[in-house]
Amino acid sequence: MAHRLTNLNTERASAGHSIARLAQLATTSEWLLTMLEEGGTCTGDEAQRIADALGISLETLGKTDLNGY
């Protein structure tokens, strides 16, 4: 299932992280984070790693489940 993180940009900025720093903390790519901030999707595992790196819940991150889209 694909997930959209609608609050990622706001939460990342509030935490004071650059995309590069959050990518390091979440063990993901800068490309993925950039795409997510532009409305792209990620896996559940990626969403959880990002939320954990920011120290917030998936709900706060604005996780939206997209059934096959």
N, CA, C and O atoms as a Tinker XYZ file with bonds, in Angstrom:
   276  protein
     1  N      0.838000   -1.177000    0.000000    73     2
     2  CA     0.000000    0.000000    0.000000    64     1     3
     3  C      0.887000    1.245000    0.000000    63     2     4     5
     4  O      1.903000    1.302000    0.692000    81     3
     5  N      0.494000    2.205000   -0.764000    73     3     6
     6  CA     1.230000    3.464000   -0.847000    64     5     7
     7  C      0.680000    4.460000    0.174000    63     6     8     9
     8  O     -0.510000    4.455000    0.488000    81     7
     9  N      1.561000    5.303000    0.679000    73     7    10
    10  CA     1.183000    6.289000    1.683000    64     9    11
    11  C      1.659000    7.669000    1.260000    63    10    12    13
    12  O      2.761000    7.827000    0.733000    81    11
    13  N      0.826000    8.647000    1.494000    73    11    14
    14  CA     1.198000   10.042000    1.275000    64    13    15
    15  C      1.363000   10.694000    2.648000    63    14    16    17
    16  O      0.566000   10.439000    3.550000    81    15
    17  N      2.380000   11.523000    2.813000    73    15    18
    18  CA     2.666000   12.183000    4.090000    64    17    19
    19  C      2.417000   13.674000    3.934000    63    18    20    21
    20  O      3.326000   14.433000    3.598000    81    19
    21  N      1.184000   14.088000    4.181000    73    19    22
    22  CA     0.766000   15.445000    3.847000    64    21    23
    23  C      1.402000   16.537000    4.702000    63    22    24    25
    24  O      1.459000   17.690000    4.276000    81    23
    25  N      1.878000   16.202000    5.892000    73    23    26
    26  CA     2.469000   17.212000    6.778000    64    25    27
    27  C      3.990000   17.143000    6.839000    63    26    28    29
    28  O      4.601000   17.779000    7.697000    81    27
    29  N      4.602000   16.388000    5.951000    73    27    30
    30  CA     6.046000   16.175000    6.028000    64    29    31
    31  C      6.835000   17.476000    5.993000    63    30    32    33
    32  O      7.706000   17.684000    6.837000    81    31
    33  N      6.556000   18.341000    5.054000    73    31    34
    34  CA     7.321000   19.581000    4.930000    64    33    35
    35  C      7.223000   20.403000    6.201000    63    34    36    37
    36  O      8.237000   20.886000    6.704000    81    35
    37  N      6.024000   20.570000    6.723000    73    35    38
    38  CA     5.805000   21.358000    7.936000    64    37    39
    39  C      6.509000   20.748000    9.134000    63    38    40    41
    40  O      7.172000   21.455000    9.893000    81    39
    41  N      6.370000   19.442000    9.311000    73    39    42
    42  CA     6.975000   18.771000   10.464000    64    41    43
    43  C      8.500000   18.757000   10.372000    63    42    44    45
    44  O      9.187000   18.907000   11.382000    81    43
    45  N      9.026000   18.578000    9.165000    73    43    46
    46  CA    10.481000   18.602000    8.986000    64    45    47
    47  C     11.025000   19.979000    9.330000    63    46    48    49
    48  O     12.020000   20.098000   10.045000    81    47
    49  N     10.375000   21.020000    8.821000    73    47    50
    50  CA    10.812000   22.387000    9.092000    64    49    51
    51  C     10.698000   22.709000   10.582000    63    50    52    53
    52  O     11.583000   23.355000   11.144000    81    51
    53  N      9.622000   22.267000   11.223000    73    51    54
    54  CA     9.430000   22.505000   12.657000    64    53    55
    55  C     10.525000   21.847000   13.483000    63    54    56    57
    56  O     10.928000   22.366000   14.524000    81    55
    57  N     10.999000   20.704000   13.013000    73    55    58
    58  CA    12.074000   19.997000   13.715000    64    57    59
    59  C     13.445000   20.609000   13.428000    63    58    60    61
    60  O     14.432000   20.270000   14.081000    81    59
    61  N     13.498000   21.511000   12.446000    73    59    62
    62  CA    14.756000   22.168000   12.116000    64    61    63
    63  C     15.697000   21.331000   11.271000    63    62    64    65
    64  O     16.905000   21.568000   11.267000    81    63
    65  N     15.156000   20.351000   10.554000    73    63    66
    66  CA    15.995000   19.478000    9.738000    64    65    67
    67  C     15.952000   19.873000    8.267000    63    66    68    69
    68  O     14.902000   20.237000    7.737000    81    67
    69  N     17.083000   19.797000    7.633000    73    67    70
    70  CA    17.121000   19.896000    6.176000    64    69    71
    71  C     16.677000   18.551000    5.614000    63    70    72    73
    72  O     16.594000   17.564000    6.345000    81    71
    73  N     16.397000   18.516000    4.339000    73    71    74
    74  CA    16.066000   17.239000    3.704000    64    73    75
    75  C     17.240000   16.273000    3.842000    63    74    76    77
    76  O     17.043000   15.087000    4.109000    81    75
    77  N     18.452000   16.776000    3.660000    73    75    78
    78  CA    19.640000   15.909000    3.760000    64    77    79
    79  C     19.767000   15.301000    5.154000    63    78    80    81
    80  O     20.060000   14.113000    5.290000    81    79
    81  N     19.548000   16.111000    6.191000    73    79    82
    82  CA    19.676000   15.607000    7.566000    64    81    83
    83  C     18.583000   14.592000    7.878000    63    82    84    85
    84  O     18.858000   13.553000    8.478000    81    83
    85  N     17.349000   14.883000    7.477000    73    83    86
    86  CA    16.266000   13.934000    7.740000    64    85    87
    87  C     16.506000   12.631000    6.988000    63    86    88    89
    88  O     16.207000   11.556000    7.507000    81    87
    89  N     17.036000   12.712000    5.789000    73    87    90
    90  CA    17.347000   11.496000    5.030000    64    89    91
    91  C     18.343000   10.629000    5.802000    63    90    92    93
    92  O     18.205000    9.407000    5.848000    81    91
    93  N     19.337000   11.262000    6.400000    73    91    94
    94  CA    20.308000   10.510000    7.206000    64    93    95
    95  C     19.636000    9.872000    8.415000    63    94    96    97
    96  O     19.839000    8.691000    8.694000    81    95
    97  N     18.836000   10.656000    9.129000    73    95    98
    98  CA    18.190000   10.155000   10.343000    64    97    99
    99  C     17.202000    9.032000   10.051000    63    98   100   101
   100  O     17.069000    8.097000   10.841000    81    99
   101  N     16.515000    9.121000    8.926000    73    99   102
   102  CA    15.493000    8.136000    8.579000    64   101   103
   103  C     16.036000    7.001000    7.713000    63   102   104   105
   104  O     15.286000    6.113000    7.307000    81   103
   105  N     17.318000    7.030000    7.435000    73   103   106
   106  CA    17.976000    6.060000    6.542000    64   105   107
   107  C     17.176000    5.876000    5.249000    63   106   108   109
   108  O     16.788000    4.769000    4.876000    81   107
   109  N     16.953000    6.992000    4.598000    73   107   110
   110  CA    16.279000    6.998000    3.306000    64   109   111
   111  C     16.987000    8.004000    2.407000    63   110   112   113
   112  O     17.995000    8.588000    2.803000    81   111
   113  N     16.478000    8.205000    1.229000    73   111   114
   114  CA    17.158000    9.094000    0.286000    64   113   115
   115  C     16.572000   10.502000    0.296000    63   114   116   117
   116  O     15.399000   10.704000    0.606000    81   115
   117  N     17.410000   11.458000   -0.048000    73   115   118
   118  CA    16.946000   12.831000   -0.217000    64   117   119
   119  C     15.911000   12.885000   -1.333000    63   118   120   121
   120  O     14.944000   13.642000   -1.254000    81   119
   121  N     16.113000   12.091000   -2.359000    73   119   122
   122  CA    15.175000   12.042000   -3.472000    64   121   123
   123  C     13.784000   11.657000   -2.988000    63   122   124   125
   124  O     12.802000   12.296000   -3.367000    81   123
   125  N     13.682000   10.614000   -2.150000    73   123   126
   126  CA    12.377000   10.183000   -1.651000    64   125   127
   127  C     11.715000   11.295000   -0.853000    63   126   128   129
   128  O     10.531000   11.572000   -1.048000    81   127
   129  N     12.450000   11.929000    0.033000    73   127   130
   130  CA    11.868000   12.994000    0.843000    64   129   131
   131  C     11.396000   14.157000   -0.023000    63   130   132   133
   132  O     10.333000   14.726000    0.223000    81   131
   133  N     12.180000   14.508000   -1.027000    73   131   134
   134  CA    11.775000   15.579000   -1.943000    64   133   135
   135  C     10.488000   15.198000   -2.659000    63   134   136   137
   136  O      9.577000   16.018000   -2.775000    81   135
   137  N     10.404000   13.967000   -3.139000    73   135   138
   138  CA     9.207000   13.512000   -3.840000    64   137   139
   139  C      7.997000   13.497000   -2.897000    63   138   140   141
   140  O      6.892000   13.853000   -3.309000    81   139
   141  N      8.195000   13.090000   -1.643000    73   139   142
   142  CA     7.097000   13.075000   -0.687000    64   141   143
   143  C      6.591000   14.483000   -0.401000    63   142   144   145
   144  O      5.385000   14.702000   -0.281000    81   143
   145  N      7.498000   15.421000   -0.295000    73   143   146
   146  CA     7.093000   16.802000   -0.043000    64   145   147
   147  C      6.365000   17.406000   -1.244000    63   146   148   149
   148  O      5.647000   18.396000   -1.106000    81   147
   149  N      6.549000   16.814000   -2.406000    73   147   150
   150  CA     5.859000   17.276000   -3.612000    64   149   151
   151  C      4.597000   16.464000   -3.889000    63   150   152   153
   152  O      3.985000   16.613000   -4.947000    81   151
   153  N      4.199000   15.599000   -2.939000    73   151   154
   154  CA     2.967000   14.839000   -3.081000    64   153   155
   155  C      3.126000   13.391000   -3.475000    63   154   156   157
   156  O      2.133000   12.713000   -3.738000    81   155
   157  N      4.357000   12.897000   -3.523000    73   155   158
   158  CA     4.606000   11.503000   -3.866000    64   157   159
   159  C      4.231000   10.555000   -2.745000    63   158   160   161
   160  O      3.749000   10.976000   -1.693000    81   159
   161  N      4.455000    9.275000   -2.978000    73   159   162
   162  CA     4.085000    8.250000   -2.005000    64   161   163
   163  C      5.284000    7.415000   -1.591000    63   162   164   165
   164  O      6.325000    7.408000   -2.249000    81   163
   165  N      5.104000    6.703000   -0.467000    73   163   166
   166  CA     6.151000    5.816000    0.038000    64   165   167
   167  C      5.506000    4.575000    0.637000    63   166   168   169
   168  O      4.282000    4.480000    0.724000    81   167
   169  N      6.331000    3.635000    1.044000    73   167   170
   170  CA     5.846000    2.418000    1.692000    64   169   171
   171  C      5.563000    2.704000    3.168000    63   170   172   173
   172  O      5.969000    3.736000    3.702000    81   171
   173  N      4.873000    1.790000    3.806000    73   171   174
   174  CA     4.598000    1.916000    5.234000    64   173   175
   175  C      5.871000    1.934000    6.063000    63   174   176   177
   176  O      5.968000    2.680000    7.037000    81   175
   177  N      6.840000    1.125000    5.686000    73   175   178
   178  CA     8.115000    1.077000    6.401000    64   177   179
   179  C      8.851000    2.411000    6.294000    63   178   180   181
   180  O      9.394000    2.912000    7.278000    81   179
   181  N      8.862000    2.973000    5.102000    73   179   182
   182  CA     9.518000    4.271000    4.910000    64   181   183
   183  C      8.811000    5.358000    5.715000    63   182   184   185
   184  O      9.463000    6.196000    6.337000    81   183
   185  N      7.489000    5.343000    5.702000    73   183   186
   186  CA     6.716000    6.330000    6.462000    64   185   187
   187  C      7.034000    6.227000    7.949000    63   186   188   189
   188  O      7.202000    7.247000    8.618000    81   187
   189  N      7.116000    5.023000    8.464000    73   187   190
   190  CA     7.401000    4.824000    9.887000    64   189   191
   191  C      8.801000    5.298000   10.242000    63   190   192   193
   192  O      8.990000    5.926000   11.283000    81   191
   193  N      9.788000    5.008000    9.394000    73   191   194
   194  CA    11.157000    5.459000    9.657000    64   193   195
   195  C     11.238000    6.986000    9.690000    63   194   196   197
   196  O     11.951000    7.556000   10.516000    81   195
   197  N     10.512000    7.640000    8.797000    73   195   198
   198  CA    10.500000    9.101000    8.762000    64   197   199
   199  C      9.846000    9.649000   10.024000    63   198   200   201
   200  O     10.376000   10.567000   10.650000    81   199
   201  N      8.701000    9.091000   10.399000    73   199   202
   202  CA     8.026000    9.529000   11.624000    64   201   203
   203  C      8.921000    9.325000   12.840000    63   202   204   205
   204  O      9.021000   10.207000   13.694000    81   203
   205  N      9.570000    8.171000   12.923000    73   203   206
   206  CA    10.471000    7.888000   14.047000    64   205   207
   207  C     11.624000    8.887000   14.090000    63   206   208   209
   208  O     11.993000    9.367000   15.161000    81   207
   209  N     12.187000    9.196000   12.932000    73   207   210
   210  CA    13.305000   10.135000   12.868000    64   209   211
   211  C     12.886000   11.527000   13.341000    63   210   212   213
   212  O     13.691000   12.263000   13.912000    81   211
   213  N     11.629000   11.880000   13.102000    73   211   214
   214  CA    11.114000   13.175000   13.541000    64   213   215
   215  C     10.571000   13.132000   14.967000    63   214   216   217
   216  O     10.286000   14.173000   15.560000    81   215
   217  N     10.429000   11.926000   15.513000    73   215   218
   218  CA     9.910000   11.767000   16.867000    64   217   219
   219  C      8.424000   12.076000   16.970000    63   218   220   221
   220  O      7.956000   12.582000   17.989000    81   219
   221  N      7.679000   11.767000   15.902000    73   219   222
   222  CA     6.246000   12.035000   15.881000    64   221   223
   223  C      5.494000   10.799000   15.394000    63   222   224   225
   224  O      6.098000    9.848000   14.898000    81   223
   225  N      4.181000   10.826000   15.541000    73   223   226
   226  CA     3.350000    9.709000   15.085000    64   225   227
   227  C      3.067000    9.833000   13.588000    63   226   228   229
   228  O      3.225000   10.901000   12.995000    81   227
   229  N      2.651000    8.733000   13.002000    73   227   230
   230  CA     2.254000    8.754000   11.596000    64   229   231
   231  C      1.043000    9.662000   11.390000    63   230   232   233
   232  O      0.911000   10.301000   10.346000    81   231
   233  N      0.166000    9.717000   12.381000    73   231   234
   234  CA    -0.998000   10.594000   12.273000    64   233   235
   235  C     -0.569000   12.061000   12.221000    63   234   236   237
   236  O     -1.104000   12.832000   11.425000    81   235
   237  N      0.383000   12.448000   13.055000    73   235   238
   238  CA     0.896000   13.823000   13.046000    64   237   239
   239  C      1.561000   14.124000   11.718000    63   238   240   241
   240  O      1.480000   15.246000   11.219000    81   239
   241  N      2.207000   13.142000   11.150000    73   239   242
   242  CA     2.879000   13.298000    9.864000    64   241   243
   243  C      1.879000   13.417000    8.714000    63   242   244   245
   244  O      2.249000   13.761000    7.591000    81   243
   245  N      0.618000   13.130000    9.002000    73   243   246
   246  CA    -0.427000   13.263000    7.995000    64   245   247
   247  C     -0.503000   12.090000    7.039000    63   246   248   249
   248  O     -0.841000   12.263000    5.867000    81   247
   249  N     -0.188000   10.876000    7.535000    73   247   250
   250  CA    -0.179000    9.694000    6.681000    64   249   251
   251  C     -1.570000    9.420000    6.127000    63   250   252   253
   252  O     -2.540000    9.311000    6.877000    81   251
   253  N     -1.653000    9.313000    4.827000    73   251   254
   254  CA    -2.881000    8.957000    4.130000    64   253   255
   255  C     -2.622000    7.683000    3.352000    63   254   256   257
   256  O     -1.671000    7.608000    2.575000    81   255
   257  N     -3.459000    6.686000    3.557000    73   255   258
   258  CA    -3.332000    5.426000    2.819000    64   257   259
   259  C     -4.006000    5.564000    1.465000    63   258   260   261
   260  O     -5.139000    6.034000    1.360000    81   259
   261  N     -3.294000    5.148000    0.438000    73   259   262
   262  CA    -3.833000    5.195000   -0.927000    64   261   263
   263  C     -3.965000    3.767000   -1.416000    63   262   264   265
   264  O     -2.959000    3.132000   -1.734000    81   263
   265  N     -5.155000    3.260000   -1.482000    73   263   266
   266  CA    -5.406000    1.884000   -1.883000    64   265   267
   267  C     -5.129000    1.661000   -3.363000    63   266   268   269
   268  O     -6.021000    1.755000   -4.206000    81   267
   269  N     -3.870000    1.365000   -3.653000    73   267   270
   270  CA    -3.500000    1.034000   -5.024000    64   269   271
   271  C     -3.281000    2.216000   -5.936000    63   270   272   273
   272  O     -3.131000    2.020000   -7.142000    81   271
   273  N     -3.255000    3.433000   -5.427000    73   271   274
   274  CA    -3.081000    4.614000   -6.285000    64   273   275
   275  C     -1.718000    5.209000   -6.095000    63   274   276
   276  O     -1.387000    6.209000   -6.732000    81   275
